[in-house]
Amino acid sequence: MTNHFTEEYDIIVIGAGHAGVEASLAASRMGCKTLLATINLDMLAFMPCNPSIGGSAKGIVVREIDALGGQMGKNIDKTYIQMKMLNTGKGPAVRALRAQADKALYSREMKKTVENQENLTLRQTMIDDILVEEGQVVGVLTATGQRYAAKAVVVTTGTALRGEIILGDLKYSSGPNNSLASVTLADNLKKLGLEIGRFKTGTPPRVKASSIDYSETEIQPGDEKPNHFSFLSKDEDYLQDQIPCWLTYTNQSSHDLINRNLHRAPMFSGIVKGVGPRYCPSIEDKIVRFADKDRHQLFLEPEGRDTEEVYIQGLSTSLPEDVQRELVHSIKGLEKAEMMRTGYAIEYDIVLPHQLRATLETKLISGLFTAGQTNGTSGYEEAAGQGLVAGINAALKVQGKPELILKRSDAYIGVMIDDLVTKGTLEPYRLLTSRAEYRLILRHDNADMRLSPIGREIGLVDDQRWQTYELKKNQFDNELTRLSTIKLKPIKETNEKVISLGFKPLTDAVTAKEFMRRPDIDYAVVTQFIGPAAEDLDRKVIELLETEVKYEGYIDKALDQVAKMKRMEEKRIPADIDWDDIDSIATEARQKFKKINPETIGQASRISGVNPADISILMVYLEGRSRSISKQQKRMQ
């Protein structure tokens, strides 16, 4: 077989959605000859669902991708039409950036980046088979009979894997947005021995902007204050001419219409078989599940500057077209709206993620990686984060270098991957801040501090990005030292100034850092007492300083927990362990251990159904096993 390859690559990435582009860019930038294969070149990094990037938890993921050297943050900063920081009235752990994208421009800009990337070949082709010899990936076979050799393959097929679109009574084979479905590859993955699941997601109708009565809706403008996803973007480039979104609501008339037509809804008629997303349900699902609510929010989101299409966020549906039209017209502001596209549901195959290692390599086949919605997640950001990790690890494997595993304390990306490989998922997985136990140290403002050194070590962070990181880190370290050493004494002159600013006078000498811990004292106030820094500080440095100082006690507690967990993560479980050989562990724990095959004690402890007693027994067993092996080795010597 291996003598008949048309072309040879180090890495082949199948699918050019958000996971695929990050995987291929990472692998090629790390020096691997890479092929990015896609069914349709015109849908590269396409947004088949909402035209936005970021949001709660997801916005932090985009910053993490950027800090590691990925592309999503830079690309949205070039192509947004509106930028907004969410949760500004809440604590720093849950703040996150969200951007409305110019959908077509986002795709075009990413395509341009991919086309101009050294070591990366972009090709429109359908991959039908992954070629495996003796448990190792050796290449792929295309629908046209071409064989391409590869040392690693990354599958990022999104919702195209045996995709089927559902609209009312209509059901047909299709990928997103009426693209081709990948059916033969789905069969191939099953033949290779992988367990496959079936999920469902959906989109709302799109309506024509000029047919909307905006006077009946509430305007939702972007932020005037500059903000960016990429740590390289500059404030002077911040877009002032932003396009607003608009808010409206469903009403009792909308709900009555849906209830009258539930018998025609694929969700309830039995046509839909796949499991849908809990945190982004269809409107018909919301009406049934939350029958006590008299209205639901709908955001009208423009899809770009040069299009009339407006996305109705919150109105995802697979109801028949005539019902969708009537539903749209029941909503305030949309009474005369012209529906340009109908909403639809899409079912697709996934690779059940408990079969993956934390590197996103399959346990069954060496060199085969999967990422994105293929692993059962939802969202462009979750997909891109996985694609980046899969691409990095594919490159490291090919190069014979140590793998990269992001821990739960390193990044939201690490939280997501750990959740997937230790717990699996019964529904499309979405990142939430509540999933991260260390969220106070996984903030949007410190993603570069956490991850840029890792990106530099693996070769993804270039000199420009590294210089930006070092400048920020040096400014932060120097100013934190200054705040920690300068003291404010409770003398008359100082207290008169404190009182004049509306604050309680000092009773004891405090450092500037301790003074800044007061709830109403920010960095600007502190500098009125100690003077400005030796150099002008970037506002991102000031933001980081204020958060780190004010939440220092909580952050230190979180870091202590991280240190304890690190010890558990360092205790590895041998790959050849016989779970039936361990006495006394609960039956459920034994079954879960066999299914997931955890690689560390920390991972084992997070598996659903495994309790602390099971972990204690496992640790005792491993200690005994280790002593037994040591004795045998000594006897052999």
Secondary structure, 3 states (H helix, E strand, C coil): CCCCCCEECCEEEECCCHHHHHHHHHHHHCCCCEEEEECCHHHCCCCCCCCEEECCCHHHHHHHHHHHCCCHHHHHHHHEEEEEEECCCCCHHHCEEEEEECHHHHHHHHHHHHHCCCCEEEEECCEEEEEEECCEEEEEEECCCCEEECCEEEECCCCCECCEEEECCEEEECCHHHCCCECHHHHHHHHCCCCEEEEEEEECCEEEHHHCCHHHCEEECCCCCCCCCCCCCCHHHCCCCCCCEEEEECCHHHHHHHHHCHHHCHHHHCCCCCECCCCCCCHHHHHHHCCCCCCCEEEEEECCCCCCEEEEECCCCCCCHHHHHHHHHCCCCCCCCCEEECCEEEEEEEECHHHECCCCEECCCECEEECHHHHCECCHHHHHHHHHHHHHHHHHHHCCCCCCCCCCCCCHHHHHHHHHHHHCCCCCECCCHHHCCCCCCCCCCCHHHHHHHHHHHHCCCCHHHHHHHHHHHHHHHHHHHHHHHCEECCCHHHHHHHHHCCCCCCCCCEEHHHHHCCCCCCHHHHHHHHCCCCCCCCHHHHHHHHHHHHCHHHHHHHHHHHHHHHHHHHCECCCCCCHHHCCCCCHHHHHHHHHHCCCEHHHHHCCCCCCHHHHHHHHHHHHHHHHHHHHHHHHHC
